[in-house]
Amino acid sequence: MAAPKRRVSNVVFVQILLAVALALASAVCYSASAVLQHREVADHQSGGLHLVARLVRRRGWWTAIAASCVGALLHLAALGSGALLLVQPLGVTALVFALVIHARMTRTTPDRPTLLGAACIVFGLPAALSAIPRHSASVSPVLGYWVVAAAVAALAVVLATGAITIRHRLPRAAPVLYAVAAALCFGFTSGTAKAVWLGHTAPTVIGAGLLAAAAGVVLTQHAYRDGGLGAPLATLTLVDPLAAGMVAVLALGEPISTTPLHLVIGLAGVLATAVGVVLLSPRSVIAPHATAARAALAGPEAARSAA
């Protein structure tokens, strides 16, 4: 009996490693896409469908969308190998990868807050993930899938409407609201993808996930347009796994570890990760170099002019 149990444990361990590797590869693609999307949307002031109509005529924007599609495929593969509560938090590393890509583009060296933020994420994520059981036998869902879908849709509409309303009065808050709404949509899409992996292949379920993904893309463009790269990306990175975790627990019945020790370690990891995301936000890292980034992308002559 011991040998079969050991083999099952080894298979589960390999599946976890594969899920982590695929999730990290997906995060790299998403981070590259975020940097490219910000570059393409930075100079546009229009909004709504007019903004989207302008972007679809730009080759760089389609390159960003292609990177997102590759990231999505890797993310789907990761969801097939591991629990949603394991895979989704690893998306936080996209912020670290985006900073590395940005540093290479602008030929800058990360400062101390950046390095400290990266360290918080590197050490905080494993602690947060420790609250997820290795043998994740499902429990009864708390709510139905469509109840969660309705709640996410309602919250996204309220946030997007609020962003439109306060855009001119509170220009720093509006992109954060857009980003939270987009993160809710993307988290719901990840939950839907996991539901499809579990066999819930009804056309309405798949359609809801695709619609949420499309809404998330549109909302993200508005967040990058109004708030630059860093703040929206930091918000997306933090809220997306929380939204996906909500879907996983409430609609799919994925368990979390409830022992006091695991909860304390997990909460400490979440706190450290949140601190890391704040330290890596564009306010202190990306925004000051936006002009240099655009100049570097435009070519040597433009770079000299920006200097």
N, C-alpha and C positions, 0 to 999 in steps of 0.2 A: 504493500500500500504506500510505503514511503516514497518509492521511486516514481510512481505515477503522479503523486502530489508534487514532487520536486520538478518533474517535467512540466506540469501545468504552471507552476510558479515561474519557471524559466521562460516559458512562452509568454506569460503575462508581462514579465520584466522586459523582454525583447519588444513586445508590442508598445510598452510605455516609452522605451528609448526611441522606437521608430516614430511614434506620435510626436515626441519632443523635437526630433530632428526635422520632421516635416513642418511642424509649427514654426520653428525658427527660420527655416527656409522661406516659408510663407511671409514671415515678418520682414525679411529682407526685401522681398518683392513689394510688399505694401509700403515700406519706407521709401524705396526708390520711386514708387508711384506718387507718394505724397509730395516729395521734393519736386517732381516734374509737374504735378498738378498746380502746385503753388507758383511755379515759374510761369505757367501758361495763363493763370487767372489773375496774376498780380496787377496787371495794367488795365484790367477791365472794370468799369464802374457800373455797367448795366446789371440787371438782375433777372430772376425768373427764367422763362423760356428764351428770352432774348440773349441772356448770358450763355445758356446751353447752345443756342444756335450759332453763336460766335465761336465757341470752343470746338464744336464738331468740325469746323473747317480748318483746324490747326493740327498739323502732323504730330507735334510734341504732345498734345493732349491725348491723341490716340495711342501714342507710345506709353503714356502713363496708364491709360485704361488697359492696354495689353499687359503691362506689369501687374496691374490689379487682378486681371483674369488669371494669370499664372499663379499669383498668390492665392486666389480663391480655389484653384484646383488643388494646390498643395494643402490648403486648409481643409478641403473636403477629404483628402487622403488622410490627413492627421485625425480628423473626426472619425474616420473609419477604423483607426487603430487605437484610439483612446477616448476617454470620457470628455464631454464638452467642458466640464469643470477643470480638467487638466489642460486641454489644448488652448482654450480661449485666453487665460491669463498670460500665456507666453507671448501674446500679441503686444504686450507692454514693451517688449524688447525692440519693437519697430521704432520707438522714439530714439533709442540708443543708436540703432543702425542709421536712422535719418541724420543724426548729428554727425556720425562718421562720414556719411556721403557729403553732407554740407561742408564739413571741414576740408575734405579733399577738393571740393569744387572751389572753395574760397581760399585754399592754401593757408588756413589758419590752424592754430593749436588750441585744443579745448582748455578752458580755464579751470580753476579749482572747483567752483560750484558744479561745473559740468562733470568733472571726474567724480566728485562726491555723489552726484545724482546717479551716475552710472553704477557706482558701487552699491548704493541703496537698492537699486533694481536688481543687480546681480545677486545680492545676498537676501533681499526681501522676497523675491519670487519663489525660491525653493521653500522658504518658510511658509509662505502663503499656500503653496501647493501641497504642503505636508498634511493639510486638513482634508485632503481628498483620499478616500480609501483606495488601496491598490486593487482590491477585489470589489468592484463597484456593482453589487447586485442592486437592481432597481427597486424602488419602493413605490407606493401608490402616489400618483401626481396629486398635488394640492388643488390645482385648478385645471380646467380644460384648456386645450390649445387655443381655441377661438376666444376664450375669455382673456387670455394673455395677449392674443393678437389685437383684440379691441382696445385693451388698456394701453398697449404700446402705440397704436395708431392715434388714440386720443391724446396721449402725452406729446407725441411728435408734432401733431397739429397745433396744440397749445403753445409749445416752445417755438415753433417756426413763426406762428402769428405774433408771439411776443417779440421775437427778434426783428420782424418787419416793423412793428410798432415803435420800438425803442432805438432803431438803428441810428437815427440822427441825434437823439437826446443822450443816449448812452452807447457811444460807438465801441467801447471796449467790451461791453456785456453782450451785445448782439451776436458777434461771432461765436461766443461761448454757448449761447442758446442754440444757434444753428448746429454747432458741433455735438451738443448733447442729444439733440433730435436725431442727427445722423447716426450717432453711436447706438441709440435705441433701435434704429432701423437695422443697422448692421448686426447688432447682437441678436435681434429677432431672426434675421436671416441665418445666422449660424445655428440657432436653435432649430430652425426649420430644416436645415441641411442634416442635422443630427437625427431629426425625426424621420427624414427620408431614409437615412441609413438604417433606422430601426424598423423600416417597412411601411411607414405611413406615406404611401405614394399617391394619395388622392390628388387629382389635378388642381383642386382648390388650394390644397396645402402648398404644392409647388408654386402655384401662381402667387400666393400670398408672400412667399419667400422672395421670389423674383421682384415683385412690386416693391417690397420693403428695401431690397438692394438698390433698385433704381432711384427710389426716393432718397436713400442715403447718399448716393453719388451726387445728386442735385444739391442737397443740403450742404454737403462737404465743400462744393465749389463756392457757395456763398460764404461759408465760414472762412475759407482761405482768402477770398476776395476782401473781406472786411477786417480780418484779424491777422493776416500774415500766415506763416507756417506753424510757428511754435505753439502758440496758445491753443488753436484748434486741434493740432495734432496731439498735444498733451491731453486735452479733454477727451478726444476720441479714444486715445490709448487707455485712459483710466476708466471711462464709462462703458466702453464696448464690452470688456469682460464681465463687468458687473451686470449689464443687461443680459448677456448670454447666460450668466450663472443664474439669474432670476428665471429665465425661460427653462433652463435645465432642471432646476429644483421644482418649480411650480407646475410646469406642463409636461416634463418628461420623466419625472420621478428619479432623477439622479441624486444619490445620497451625498452628504457631507459627514465628516467625522465629528461626533459630538462629545468626545471625551474632553474633560477640562484641559488637559495638557495640550492636545491637538488644537483646541480652540484658542488657547492663549498664544501658542506659537503661530498659528494661522493669522490671528488678528495682528500680532506684532509684525508679521511679514507683509500684510496688507498695508499697515501704517508706514513701514519703511519704503515700500514700493510707491505709495502715494507721495511721500516726501521726495523720493527720487524723481517722480514725474514733475513735481512742482519745480525742483531745482533745474530740471532740463527743459523747462518751458521756454518759449522763444523770447520772453521778456528779458531773460538774462543771457541767452545763448544765440538764438538765431536772428532775432530782429535786428540787432545792431549791425549785422553783416549782410543784410538783404541787398543793399546797393552793390556791395562787392560781389555778391553771388551773381546778380544780373550782369554785371560788367564782365565777370569771368566767362559767363556763358555767351556773351555777345562777341567776345574776341579780344585780342591784345589791344587794339586801338581804343575800344570802348573802355577797357580796364584802365588804360592810362588816363582817359578823360575823367573817369570816376575818381581816380586818385587825386 
